[in-house]
């Protein structure tokens, strides 16, 4: 038997239910929420059905079924325990071109009731063509257990966004892809919700032939700027660093070409010249390009070389700042990089450049917080260089791995113990060093000690 699953609009339409027992009461519970104007015909009725009739929610006619009861009805349900009555309802309905259903009587059915899972306007109906209602009910329970309870409100918000897209975006493949894209996103209540921004601005956020150097932040998609989300969702081509998380790449549209152009542990899969060529070639082909960089693009992201290449080629570009891993690491430690009692300077460097040969200048900068990107696992030499320059062995240090990501970890140590303690830190990591990095509970006494040391 080949069935067509359909969903009928029954609000305000007339319907006939023959029977007023337990099975009929179950059907009433299914039908009333649809807005069907229901007439019940049966000599006797359960107390619950009589109460519904007294409230005006159904009409009950206390007599046996007559074929004329079907006149003017939209559909009919026979729910009696008398097969001859059920057959008579089906036969009379067929003569009048009215769909009918006889409960648990497959030959006398034009349609079947599905076992329904609902969340607001979302409905999932399961049918076995009457072969096993028990199986349909079991599947309904299993699906119901897996669906989130807030799916209904989420769908309502999605419907509003869909109507906005239909009203503001021209018909075509671009609009179709955007509607599919919205259905894959979470929707929040804030007017700044990224999904709402994408729906309202669409692909206009990314101009064809333009390259956007976009900061992806430390890896948490919640730390992306609203503009970054719009561009990632709209770009034709995304060229991303290796450290950009999959959660952020999931923001990209289904139509986007997403290419990993990063390096990890010094191993390059592609040269900088090849990256430049990809950006320039894609832009000249009329595509919008997002060069997605972890953290902020202007901080150890080789953005200077890429901007120079784009400018030389005459390709328009735009910088979109991001949250630097340094700030995510400081948040993980719970410290201010520029605490007024302990740090009036911040020094950013990479592990390759952190070792200074200007030892005479370093002691004067003991009031600085040092941030070292990509410090590597062996920090012994770095610690020795800094102590040789005059920094104290008890200078607080923190090594933050996977900042702002679920696997984030923080290791507190001192400069003297840095080489040994940091050996267990997982990459990617970032080193913070300075008096401001000390745990906040010891902060005040530490500030006084540091002030006294400077006064001597």
Secondary structure, DSSP 8 states (H G I E B T S, - for coil): ----------TT-EEEEE--SHHHHHHHHHHGGGT-EEEEE-SS--HHHHHHHHTTSSEEE-S---GGGGTT-SEEEE--S-HHHHHHHHHHHHHTT-EEEETT-GGG-SS---EEEEETTEEEEE--TTS-HHHHHHHHHHHHHHS-TTHHHHHHHHHHHHHHHHHHS-SSHHHHHHHHHHTTS---SSTT-HHHHHHHHGGGGS-TT-EEEEE-BTS-GGGS-HHHHHHHHH-SEEEE-TTS-HHHHTTS-TT-EEEE--EETTEESS-HHHHHHHHHHHHHTT--EEEEESB-TTSSS-HHHHHHHHHHHT--EEEE----HHHHHHHHHT--TT-TTT-SEEEEEETTT-S-S-HHHHGGGTTEEEEEES--S--HHHHHHHHHTT--TT-EEEEEESTTSTT-EEEEEETTTHHHHGGG--SSEEEEESGGGS-GGGHHHHHHHHHHHHH-
